[in-house]
């Protein structure tokens, strides 16, 4: 491990690990020393991650904390392995979210964006972005993100704006961008189209109204939750195989209140088993109806404007949609058209994620991307292995999306964002302008709309590296190595980056691997959200437990593709883990642990030394394997188990005995302790960077773990004999400790004892450790065993004899155990009575009977255990 000096300059460790006093200073030291800067001219193999850009107006939430911990762990390990690592940070302009926030601020001043005008409003947003845009970046530093701050990007900075204009024009010129009327999600309050991810669905109470169209034998009944949209109906649809309505197909029925007659059409989209089997068709206000309308060449009548107000329909004109709904129902009821009314009727309703307004499906003239050829290539890149999705079972979800994509609405009726680079001139002329083109002159006006935020963020893997300019960064770091993100934006972001990356970069995939993690849920399994009030602020955890504990808690739950449940007590447990590691290292340093001397040859080591070194080798291999397959929960658990259960609980205790011997044995133990801690701290560093940095630099005198070598296994053949012996010692010590507890001995209480058996010679080297760990003293000449236990070990059974005379109050212990025995026997009798009563077993639910059987089994076990303890007590 080449970066460790031969004569380390160590400092003493404080008695306790205090993250708040250390983390910020350590992080700034890493940044100042340039550890996170990437060199495009390096001959090292590249490893690239581009940070999923958080909203510029956002702050760190648990989802961010999880994903950033994953990306930082991947980046730190690769850097230690000798890769040229670029983890590129940035933020997203978050069109509608940011505009809404600024408009809300203006409203507090009694102003709207229209009072300011477009130019002044956009300048106001830029100023606001300067004021709040750095919040999440500071929080990333607290978490320990090892990003290259010199390459910080923003989706509306000059370089990325150039990329947006370039690809828009390229797509436009290739016939892949067009303008057309289609159904979109519309927010009447924000007055803009919304992407699907900007629509939150909830089960709302409304009403389901059944309405009779036409009259007599040719009438037909339809049901709707949006009665006001019937004013725009242009057909009634039925399934072509539905015998009930076959005679009506091709005829016309009257739409109530309008005087219009519309056709009855046959369409396979209609479910004959749902409701009456007939549906009203409103092509301008429903996406499914729009498709029916296209198939049957139906007119599309718009009856709601952009504010959600009824337009030009007699007495309903000028009414808000929610005022018009009961008015329309009342008018239908007056005409006897209402067949049935069901209220309350719970159904799924979309709401704007920014202002909670009910979203209105609406026919609108918008800009669209023709996705079929792009999606076809995106599917091929995964199918042929250029990009691998982890976990592999989520690849099916990916294909479900890309193989069935509809064209993508990319225009938004906002002022903040990348303005669509299309100009309109005299005589209906249209011109798309690239970044190097001069805008047309007088008489031309630019399109008022801006692009969907996902359009610019879809370019993120290559626009951040300088595209369309052929930069050295682009040559070195594209394709990127890993994309880590939540599975919930697989379609909204991942698929779009795949489409754009393959299109712009001549078939080169934007990333080699896509790792999809789950969502954060609370301890009750509920998805965390502000509206539910169950969100946890990761900054609170960092304040209370430190960044390392926060990261480790999240990574321990990160199974690929699976949601993870978190609770504050688990963060407290992770803090205990960092404390355990700290105390173990302090103990080792205080007892001469060193990296100055090499570990002696295995023949000169004890069983305990060889055992822990073999476990360490296996740990290195396991951690490497789990990293390569993105199994963060498994690698965290492996590190936790080795650190706490094997190293701290067992090896350190065995090492105390070896250190007490002095001489060569103690020196060998000091070298093993130093080596194990050196490797362990390196392995833990990607997950818990701060505490490991403080411990490792003190232990080794090395410069920094950030630039240390990643450990490799020593490669020695495992010593199975040593492992068997140490496992035997662990079992023997555990059983003696359990027996002592059963006999009522205090943990620190010493008693005389002996270990007898044919295999004791095999354990001769371990006897001092067994005695030390079980508080067993050498018996005197007049020693008499008053209690014993037998322990089965791999090499054979051993008998442990103890002198408990005077160690416990036998009478008091008998009295306590007799009380416990009586309670256990009473429980056994009650359970046996119930199970022996046919009136109970024949009538009680199966699960209740099963519980009683389980209680009986537990009671029988308790009776046997307590009786054994009584029998083992010394006779008075």
Buried (B, 14 or more C-beta within 10 A) or exposed (E): BEEBEEEBEEEEBEEEBEBEEBBBEBBEEBBEEEBBEBBBEEEBEBBBBBBBBBBBBBBBBBBBBBBBBBBBBBBBBBBBBEBBBBBBBBBBBBBBBBBBBBBEEBEEEEBEBEEBEEEEBBEBBBEBBEEBBEBBBEBBBBBBBBBBBEBBBBBBBEBBBBBBBBBBBBBBEEEBBEBEEBBBBBBBBBEBBBBEBBBBEEEBEBBBBBBBBBEEEBBBBBBBBBBBBBBBBBBBBBBBEBEEBEEBBEBBBBBBBBEBEBBBBBBEEBEBEEBBBBBBBBBBBBBBBBBBBEEBEBEBBBBBEBEBBBBEBEEBEEBBBEBBBEBBBEBBEEEEBBBEBEEEBEEEBBBBBBBEBBBBBBBBEBBBBBBEEBBBBBBBBBEEEBBBBBBEEBBEBBBEBBEEBEBBBBBBBBBBBBBBBBBBBEEEEEBBBBBEEEEBEEEBEBBEBBBBBBBBBBBBBBBBBBBBEEBEBBEBBBBBBBBBBBBBBBBBBBBBBBBBBBBBBEEEBBBBBBBBBBBBBBEEEEEBEEEEEBBBEBBEBBBBBBBBBBBBBBBBBBBBBBBBBBBBEBBBBBBEBBBBBBBBBBBBBEBBBBBBEEBBEBEEBBBBBBBBBBBBBBBBEBBBEBBEBBBBBBBBBBBBBBBBEBBBEBBBBBBBBBBEEEEEBBBBBBBBBBBBBBBBBBBBBBBBBBBBBBBBBBBBBBBBBBBBBBBEBBEEEBBEEBBBBBBBBBBBBEBBBEBBEBBBBEEEEEBBBBBEBEBBEBBEBBBBBBBBBBBBEEBEEEBEBBBBBEBEBEBEEBBBBBBBBEBBEBEEBBEBBEEBBEBBBEBBEBBBEBBEEEEBBEEBEEEEBEEBBEBBEBBBEBBEBBBEBBEBBBEE
